[in-house]
Each structure stands twice: as structure tokens, then as C-alpha cells.
Amino acid sequence: MERVRSSENTGTIETTIGDLIAAISEIALAAGKTEEEGYELASMTLEYILRTKSHRPTLH
């Protein structure tokens, strides 16, 4: 599985894409008033993460 690695002021988190999607979905479903709203929240969150993180240059 592909691993995602994030390093910011809060530290480093290493996880799989599948685990990230599952965690976001679980939180969004709990936060939404309906199941449909929960999935919409999860979708918007994942889209935001992918759009904002994919445009940053990688420094080696």
C-alpha cells in the first residue's frame, strides 16, 4: 500500500491512503446529520487534502 507522510509543526504522521480515507469517513459520518451529509463532508475533506497537498513541491 502507498504510504502518506506529513511533516509539519505538529510532528510526523505515517499512514496508508486507505486508513486515511477510513478515518476521515468515520469522523465525517459521525459529524453529519444524515449519512448522505456525512459522505459529502468526507468527500469535500478528501478533495481539499488532495488539492492542497498535491501542488506543493517535494524537497529532497
C-alpha positions in Angstrom: 0.0 0.0 0.0 1.0 3.6 -0.6 2.1 5.5 2.5 1.4 9.2 3.1 3.8 11.1 5.1 3.2 14.6 6.6 5.7 16.6 8.5 4.6 19.9 10.0 5.0 21.7 13.3 2.9 19.0 15.0 5.2 16.1 14.0 5.1 13.3 11.5 2.2 11.0 10.7 2.7 7.9 8.7 -0.4 6.1 7.4 -1.8 4.4 4.3 -4.2 6.1 1.9 -6.9 3.6 2.8 -6.5 4.2 6.6 -6.7 8.0 6.0 -9.9 7.7 3.9 -11.4 5.4 6.6 -10.6 7.8 9.4 -11.9 10.8 7.6 -15.1 8.9 6.6 -15.7 7.7 10.2 -15.4 11.3 11.6 -17.5 12.8 8.8 -20.3 10.3 9.3 -20.4 11.0 13.0 -20.4 14.8 12.3 -23.1 14.7 9.6 -26.8 15.0 10.4 -27.5 12.3 7.8 -25.5 9.6 6.2 -25.6 11.5 2.9 -24.3 14.6 4.6 -21.5 12.6 6.3 -20.3 11.2 2.9 -20.5 14.7 1.4 -18.3 16.0 4.3 -15.8 13.2 3.8 -15.7 13.8 0.0 -15.1 17.6 0.5 -12.4 16.9 3.1 -10.5 14.4 0.9 -10.8 16.7 -2.1 -9.4 19.6 -0.1 -6.5 17.5 1.2 -5.6 16.1 -2.2 -5.8 19.5 -4.0 -3.8 21.5 -1.4 -1.1 18.9 -0.8 -0.6 17.8 -4.4 0.6 21.2 -5.5 3.4 21.6 -3.0 6.9 20.9 -4.3 8.7 18.0 -2.8 12.2 18.8 -1.4 14.7 16.0 -1.0 
